[in-house]
Amino acid sequence: MKITPAPDKTGLTHAAGHPCFQYYGRWHIDRTAITINSGALLEFAYRGGACRLLFDVEGFAHFPAVFVQVDHGPIARTTLSREVNTVEVTPAYPTPPAGEPPFAAVSSRHHLVRCWIAVNSLYLTEAAGTQWSTLVGGCRFAGAALDGELLPLHYASRQIEFLGDSITQGLRLLYTGTDADTGLQLPYANWPQYVADLLGMQPVVTGFGGQGLSSSGTCGAPPAAEAFPYVCGGVPWEPPIEPDTVVIYHGTNDAVPPEDFEGRYIAYLSLVRAAYPSARIFAICPHNITRYAAAIGGAVAALRDEKITFLDYSTGVIAPQDTCDGCHLNPGGAVALGIRMVNDIGALLNKRI
């Protein structure tokens, strides 16, 4: 993957709204495709040679990172900047095999591209708390400059949404004592992606660092219930399809009494259910948050909804060595949480209701 400084978008051949671009996550598709969620995924197929991804960074002082994979090859990371808003997509296997007829040119080959987004949450910057309204540090995908054509690609109907905070977002995944925000994120190696992959679904990752049912996110996102109907400030969330499954992993950032938290959780569950009438919902007490286990279990019981399940991960799931700081997961912890969740959710999804 080669990074090219690109001050303009004059080479744009396929704008972000082209129907062959597939978006998984909370994206708003307009002139550009906008997301402020780490773990948001762009996927497309094309036939041709040169391909560049173009991003709009105008007006930004802080920037996202993007992770691009072509044809299941290595994943390359690029942090965008004022100087770098273009990423050249280079297939890992561009050379025709020995003996292939000379008329089978590389330019006629088919390729599959995946691009994960890691947003800058701004919590280390002077712009902390502004992303929700300004999009600074988020992603604005403008489209592709392509020597060839985009190909139709089936849009996955089975999707799983993850609602949570920095643990869901994947902050500090690579933390070893020094913060670097996007430099410590690996969306493709965080637990929501593992869970989605192993359950045969596509992920919708909705995680805001610092957020809870009673607390705002460090990016400026309001508390979970207020933020749920939106992609970002003033932009309604209109999912193309209802997710098959929803995982709620909230509670780590809340400091209200358990009885208050239970009431908020009942209201939040009711909001999610109203938005997704058919989804299986898993309300999970996060690792090491024992103070809210009974409250979350009580909220689930209060709703009397047979398609909402309580899972208690407050003890016995994540050990200290699975975290980088006692709270945020390290890469091994992401695998541990993902496997436990896949086993628990998978077993229940196989049961007919």
Number of C-alpha atoms within 10 A of each C-alpha: 18 12 17 13 15 16 14 12 17 9 13 16 16 19 18 25 17 12 14 19 21 20 23 22 25 27 26 22 16 12 13 19 22 22 25 31 26 34 33 27 28 19 18 20 20 21 19 18 20 15 20 21 21 27 24 21 24 12 10 15 12 20 23 25 24 25 22 26 21 21 15 13 13 13 16 15 20 18 18 22 19 16 11 17 25 25 25 18 21 19 22 14 11 12 9 13 8 6 6 9 9 8 7 10 14 16 13 15 15 17 18 17 18 17 22 22 26 33 30 30 34 23 18 12 12 8 18 16 19 19 25 23 14 16 22 26 27 26 28 25 22 25 24 25 21 20 16 17 18 20 16 13 15 9 15 13 13 16 21 28 25 24 22 26 26 25 25 27 29 32 31 27 28 22 20 11 9 9 13 14 23 26 19 18 24 24 28 20 16 26 26 32 24 22 26 21 14 15 18 13 19 25 26 27 26 24 26 30 23 22 26 23 25 19 17 22 25 23 26 25 27 22 18 24 18 14 22 19 17 17 23 25 17 11 13 14 15 14 16 10 12 18 23 18 22 23 21 22 21 27 27 23 19 19 15 15 11 16 15 12 21 23 15 20 25 18 16 19 20 17 15 18 18 10 16 18 12 13 19 23 26 23 23 21 26 23 21 20 18 16 15 25 23 15 22 27 19 17 23 24 15 12 13 9 12 11 17 19 18 18 17 21 20 17 14 9 16 21 15 13 12 20 20 19 15 13 18 22 30 25 20 17 22 25 20 18 21 21 16 15 23 20 13 13 20 14 10 15 15 8 7 5 8
